Amino acid sequence: MAPDSAIDASVLDRLFDVVTSRRDTDPAISHSARLLSRGTRKIAQKFGEEAVECLIEAVAGRSHEMIGESADVLYHLIVMWVDAGVTPAEVWAELARREGTSGIEEKASRVPVKS
Ligand SMILES: N=c1c2ncn([C@@H]3O[C@H](COP(=O)(O)OP(=O)(O)OP(=O)(O)O)[C@@H](O)[C@H]3O)c2ncn1[C@@H]1O[C@H](COP(=O)(O)O)[C@@H](O)[C@H]1O
């Protein structure tokens, strides 16, 4: 377990590095290696299952249970990033780009798609 000072969003960067390092690890000794060896569809399926488990807790109003489920969602999202070649820095940059723009404004500025 990391010391308190290291418990913040940077844990996601560290987790990404660990999962990336598991690409060449024996699937018998690493859950990440096992998932990565099973391919994109399985990885996406696991992410979807974890997301559904998380939303079930949200809808039921079980906020404490949502903590563990949220950690599962983030872990499986990171495995999906590693599989897809997406880096946390790219996602952080996209979030930073959106900072200060209201979602309502952004939606209103979209060019309507012709049907
Ligand atoms: N954060 C996690 C994490 N969250 C959940 N899990 C594992 O995800 C698995 C989910 O179990 P499920 O039964 O839902 O999934 P499954 O075994 O794939 O089963 P099927 O769907 O195939 O039937 C469990 O084995 C959990 O332990 C995680 N495994 C690893 N990590 C992190 O990843 C690091 C590297 O782990 P390894 O790759 O295992 O070395 C660890 O140090 C942790 O920091």
The ligand as a Gaussian input file, in Angstrom:
#p B3LYP/6-31G(d) Opt

LIG

0 1
 N       -6.225000      -2.814000      -9.575000
 C       -6.132000      -4.008000      -9.886000
 C       -7.283000      -4.855000      -9.964000
 N       -8.599000      -4.621000      -9.752000
 C       -9.229000      -5.796000      -9.969000
 N       -8.348000      -6.763000     -10.301000
 C       -8.578000      -8.182000     -10.546000
 O       -9.571000      -8.337000     -11.520000
 C      -10.136000      -9.637000     -11.362000
 C      -11.608000      -9.538000     -11.606000
 O      -12.136000     -10.807000     -11.400000
 P      -13.306000     -11.337000     -12.272000
 O      -13.721000     -12.640000     -11.700000
 O      -14.332000     -10.271000     -12.430000
 O      -12.631000     -11.507000     -13.719000
 P      -11.889000     -12.745000     -14.369000
 O      -10.965000     -13.425000     -13.406000
 O      -11.209000     -12.173000     -15.586000
 O      -13.060000     -13.717000     -14.707000
 P      -13.834000     -14.049000     -16.071000
 O      -14.643000     -12.852000     -16.471000
 O      -12.812000     -14.418000     -17.093000
 O      -14.692000     -15.206000     -15.661000
 C       -9.760000     -10.150000      -9.973000
 O       -8.781000     -11.161000     -10.094000
 C       -9.165000      -8.893000      -9.342000
 O       -8.131000      -9.189000      -8.398000
 C       -7.126000      -6.210000     -10.329000
 N       -5.905000      -6.745000     -10.623000
 C       -4.815000      -5.923000     -10.548000
 N       -4.892000      -4.597000     -10.181000
 C       -3.692000      -3.752000     -10.153000
 O       -2.800000      -4.185000     -11.158000
 C       -1.517000      -4.458000     -10.596000
 C       -0.863000      -5.580000     -11.363000
 O       -1.613000      -6.773000     -11.160000
 P       -1.165000      -8.099000     -11.894000
 O       -1.237000      -7.842000     -13.341000
 O       -2.115000      -9.174000     -11.450000
 O        0.254000      -8.377000     -11.450000
 C       -1.808000      -4.800000      -9.128000
 O       -0.662000      -4.538000      -8.322000
 C       -2.928000      -3.813000      -8.802000
 O       -2.374000      -2.531000      -8.529000

